[in-house]
């Protein structure tokens, strides 16, 4: 919703992050609000634990030119409590698009079956 503070825990490569920004940042905020406008502006904290994927996301986010985007590279399982003006920052929404096991892809693309192994999926359960 417009004005929401959203945490995107598995954000790279950034497509969903861009869509979230479009939803939470009112269009007038991008055009410059009138002086004294007390409307709450939304923001997105986009996190990806992989620093290389995070860098790629930053590169893509530059095209958005949004001051309402913060990019972090931290493990989602232990994402720290953020503070603003001395108080804990609470998120209105959290998106967590975790790595998947790939079994659905195998059903659609049978040629990938020889690469897929149940052990790979089981290793991801801990991460998920």
Steps between C-alpha positions, in 0.01 A plus 500: 500500500621856443704617796595152622848408614585166336785257563590286199724228647604318181495797267750433221488543208258782587195474275260449791679775692431744218134399499482545877646851469235590244230383743623657824637834382221742404558653155494851648798407718703434188391833351574694819228552760374842595664662802335393822355182348489258791406192294704196591734388224557131450837331474651163420793336674629252242723229642685214337761298689712451188719810458548443124124480446462807721742696282303398192183620671661836582602539137139435389358725773702800381258527208214545749661813656305445820605642836253252653719195445758357740706200390660263753691173473428304817382148579121512513492254791677752721393834352573761769252733663533839332450821693371842398511792742590257779196278450487157334390525139195279442411378152143508373566212261772239444561320171715189516536327163733224621708274272286214378574131457441509125267200492229704327746599228585134445132424442489769229844434349560127500853535361609645837403181681847348465651803685247509784552291811286479818807566715531845343141580595551369854802727549282799415239414765730628775556825311131540423 
